Amino acid sequence: MKPTASASPRPGRMRRALALTGASLRQPANAACLLLALATGLSYALGEHAPDRPLGPLALLLIFALAGFKGWLVVDVFMGLRTAPRFWRWLLRAWLLLVCGLLFGIACL
């Protein structure tokens, strides 16, 4: 049975789709892609929940924390720094923290 565009979502549909493609969430890149998509959707929903009102500091903090988390995933999984020397991992994580912190500070002004 071929899935159609109008098919309603059923439990296990994602699992079957992953099984058909040979993908597994046990692989770090696949799990990271799923987490990146979820974090992106959550930050978009937070930013667009009420476009006529400015975001409060708590919502901004959560959006920038999600951005930092996404950057951490990219650095560790896709740039391959999970197995790199500790100095390089911590340098890039500190840079992410600095950039997200500065942007949060500027946005709260």
C-alpha positions as CSV (number, residue, x, y, z in Angstrom):
1,M,0.0,0.0,0.0
2,K,1.5,3.3,-1.1
3,P,1.1,6.2,1.3
4,T,-0.7,9.2,-0.1
5,A,-0.3,12.9,0.6
6,S,-3.8,12.9,2.3
7,A,-3.1,9.9,4.5
8,S,-3.6,10.6,8.2
9,P,-0.6,10.3,10.5
10,R,-0.5,6.9,12.2
11,P,1.6,5.8,15.1
12,G,4.7,4.1,13.9
13,R,4.7,5.8,10.5
14,M,8.1,7.4,11.2
15,R,9.5,4.1,12.3
16,R,8.3,2.4,9.1
17,A,9.7,5.2,7.0
18,L,13.1,4.9,8.7
19,A,13.0,1.1,8.3
20,L,12.3,1.5,4.5
21,T,15.3,3.8,4.0
22,G,17.6,1.7,6.2
23,A,18.0,4.7,8.6
24,S,18.1,4.3,12.3
25,L,17.8,6.8,15.1
26,R,20.7,4.9,16.8
27,Q,23.0,6.6,14.3
28,P,24.2,9.9,15.8
29,A,23.6,11.9,12.5
30,N,20.0,10.7,12.2
31,A,19.2,11.5,15.8
32,A,20.9,14.9,15.5
33,C,18.8,15.7,12.4
34,L,15.7,14.8,14.2
35,L,16.7,17.0,17.2
36,L,17.7,19.9,14.9
37,A,14.3,19.7,13.2
38,L,12.4,19.7,16.5
39,A,14.5,22.5,18.0
40,T,14.0,24.6,14.9
41,G,10.2,24.0,15.0
42,L,10.1,24.9,18.6
43,S,12.1,28.1,18.2
44,Y,10.0,29.1,15.2
45,A,6.8,28.5,17.2
46,L,8.1,30.6,20.1
47,G,9.1,33.4,17.8
48,E,5.8,33.5,15.8
49,H,3.3,32.8,18.6
50,A,2.2,36.5,18.8
51,P,3.8,38.6,16.1
52,D,2.1,41.8,17.2
53,R,3.7,41.7,20.7
54,P,7.4,41.7,21.5
55,L,8.9,38.6,23.0
56,G,9.6,38.5,26.7
57,P,13.1,37.8,28.1
58,L,12.2,34.2,29.0
59,A,11.1,33.4,25.4
60,L,14.2,35.1,24.0
61,L,16.4,33.1,26.4
62,L,14.8,29.9,25.3
63,I,15.2,30.7,21.7
64,F,18.9,31.5,22.1
65,A,19.4,28.4,24.3
66,L,17.9,26.3,21.5
67,A,20.2,28.0,19.0
68,G,23.2,27.2,21.2
69,F,22.0,23.6,21.5
70,K,21.7,23.3,17.7
71,G,25.2,24.8,17.3
72,W,26.5,22.2,19.8
73,L,24.9,19.4,17.8
74,V,26.4,20.6,14.6
75,V,29.8,21.0,16.1
76,D,29.8,17.6,17.8
77,V,28.1,15.5,15.2
78,F,28.4,17.0,11.8
79,M,31.8,18.7,12.2
80,G,33.2,15.6,13.8
81,L,34.6,17.3,16.9
82,R,33.1,14.8,19.3
83,T,36.4,12.9,18.9
84,A,38.6,15.9,18.5
85,P,41.0,17.2,21.2
86,R,39.2,18.7,24.2
87,F,40.7,22.1,23.5
88,W,38.9,22.5,20.1
89,R,35.6,21.2,21.4
90,W,35.6,23.6,24.4
91,L,36.8,26.5,22.2
92,L,33.9,26.2,19.8
93,R,31.4,25.6,22.6
94,A,32.7,28.8,24.4
95,W,32.3,30.7,21.1
96,L,28.7,29.5,20.8
97,L,28.0,30.5,24.3
98,L,29.6,33.9,23.8
99,V,27.7,34.6,20.5
100,C,24.3,33.4,21.9
101,G,24.9,35.4,25.1
102,L,25.8,38.6,23.2
103,L,22.8,38.3,20.9
104,F,20.5,37.7,23.9
105,G,21.9,40.8,25.6
106,I,21.4,42.9,22.5
107,A,17.9,41.6,22.0
108,C,16.9,42.4,25.5
109,L,18.0,46.1,25.2
